[in-house]
Amino acid sequence: MTDNEREPEADETAPHVDTVLATPVSGAEYDEPSPVGTERGLIIETSEGAQELFPRKDTGSEEILREAGAVLRLPEGVILNGDDIDIEQTDDETMIINMGPQHPSTHGVLRLMIELDGETVLRTKPIIGYLHTGMEKTAEELTYVQGSTNVTRMDYLSPLHNELVLSLAVEALLGIEMPARSDWIRMLMVELNRMSSHLMWMATNGMDHASTSMMIYGFREREMILAFFEKTTGLRMNHNFIRPGGTAADLPDGWEDDVTIICDTVLPRLDEYDELLTGQPLFRQRSEGIGNLSAEEALALALTGPLLRSTGVPWDLRRAMPYLRYDEVEFDVIVGTFGDNFDRYSIRLNEIRESIRIVRQIVEKMPAGDYRVQDKKVTPPPRGRIDESMEALIHHFKVFTEGFRVPEGEVYVAIESPRGELGCYLVSDGSPKPYRMHIRGPSFVNLQALPLMMRGGLLADAVVACSSVDPVMGEVDR
Amino acid sequence: MTTTVEGEPNSDAPAPGAAGGSSARRRLGVAPEVLFVTREQYVSVIGGLRDDGFEMCADLCGVDYLTHPGRTLPDGVAPERFEVVVNLLSLSQSRRVRIRVQIPAEDAVLDTLFALYPGTEAMEREVYDLFGVVFTGHPDMTRILLPEEWEGHPLRKDYGIGRVPVQFKGAPGPR
């Protein structure tokens, strides 16, 4: 009441400001006359309260259960006792601190609210959304051709995986068969991207363990791969190279040599990292037995990727539900045993070795042929034809302005990104733009494991546990 | 009234003679079973599927069909404005199943899957945040991506995109 009464007074006394600038931009202001049945009454009141972590005395037992890892409601009926950490807990002795969103070890703009007793983590709550840019909404405004420029910015450490999953979904709706060479080019790029993403993780994880040399080494090797990407796609990141209907271009001349040099350089250096980290007592003590997860917990929380494999579940979509030509190459699925940070480290290290193995097979098996599907509906004409043919020019113009139409339907496609199951749920209403595009980001789901992994550990280990989840905030917030 | 649809409406598209590709696509999970359930059956059907070996709820998302009312649905399923789509994954059988639930606009409420699959906690919060579908029984039905004082649910089709007024002299107002 008092607020309502004060409001006009404040306006009268305030100096005159340009009202256009003061207009909120939440969207409702600029709505076109709304379609059927869309009165504001439909929009639910948004008074759901704060998303933050509250002191223990203000928190219900159900809430504590959820924060401490909802997983503990396992099928076996294990119910978590909120006080089972062996520490006297009162609100006087515990304290809630904020880590992030600008903390360097949160790998982006992740904010963790942590309840501490001394140095022991009692509760954690990840708060996300600081990088939310509404990319799923944006996707509804872009044609399928433009879509890959949008999704490539989600998981910015493995952009090619994002482009691949969108392209596979669109092609599944179109029902087109891809030429063999385009599949193999995609596989090559995606595996190199997996290497660069894992190398980047090795670098940042090393830094979280206070190994700055690993930081420099990881970036050095990643740069080699990014240089190859730049040569092939024109850009180091956010390539827009894998598109619905194939790839943007063929591989450059001499790509076999470039790729072989990358493999020959990175492979022996992985042994150096093995020596630098694996054999190092400090590193082992800080990673073994830290951030433990069990297989039941991982499955219940829908964790995928190295997090799931570290618990001993041999689940890799490349092997279990092969896409592209993964059933024609040999590789091993790396599986851990204990579900701790050290397992996740070893899995990622060895996955780089497996990716090198796959890349070498791709160099041998790369077939000749077309790098994009020869379907006039989807594929623009070659650049050379545009100069000599009016029809080709119109065709090119139509593909890039209006886009191509995709038959009505819905599809869910998932691939194995470096972080886990990257899924794309695509709904088409028959127009050139997706009716709905949803990306199932592995980091978004995997972040749910953090409260569980950090629980009862030390604050210094929380940093390492966060790192071993390998969240990419661009994908979490989308 | 559970309606099962084997394959996609347009899954007859792959050309004959390309068996390798189409079988790969089938394995990809592109042509899985799609189940249409009512809101009352939702939790019990998914609970039954979990007991049948679908260990993981891979994905849960919402769709707003406001501007696409005439979509293809099997007989006996009345289209509603919202749809929640759940993708279950069976690791032991390498199989996916997709469950689609119709949710009317005037009563956008659905039971939570939290007790069955705790991993849906963040996904349901995301659907609530962006579509305004309330999941009853969820322990923490708050916004997850947007700030808590945000008005409206942006992925709804009637939510305007909005433009930022540009601060130039004589600039036209928002179009």
Interface residues (C-beta under 8 A of the other chain):
Chain A: V20 L21 T23 V25 S26 G27 A28 E29 Y30 D31 E32 S34 P35 V36 G37 T38 L42 I43 I44 T46 E48 G49 A50 Q51 E62 E63 L65 R66 A70 V71 R73 I128 G129 H132 G134 E136 K137 E141 L168 A172 L173 L174 G175 E177 M178 L299 A300 L301 A302 L303 T304 V313 W315 A320 M321 P322 Y323 L324 D327 P407 E408 G409 E410 V411 Y412 V413 A414 E421 G423 Y425 V427 D429 Y435 R436 H438 R440 F444 V445 L447 Q448 D477 R478
Chain B: E8 P9 N10 S11 A13 P14 A15 A18 G21 S22 A24 R25 R27 L28 G29 V30 P32 E55 M56 C57 A58 D59 C61 V63 D64 L66 T67 H68 R71 T72 R81 V85 N87 L89 L91 S94 R96 R98 A105 E106 A108 F114 A115 Y117 P118 G119 T120 E121 A122 M123 E126 L130 G132 V134 P139 D140 M141 T142 R143 I144 L145 L146 P147 E148 E149 W150 E151 G152 H153 P154 L155 R156 K157 D158 Y159 G160 I161 G162 R163 V164 P165 Q167 G173 P174
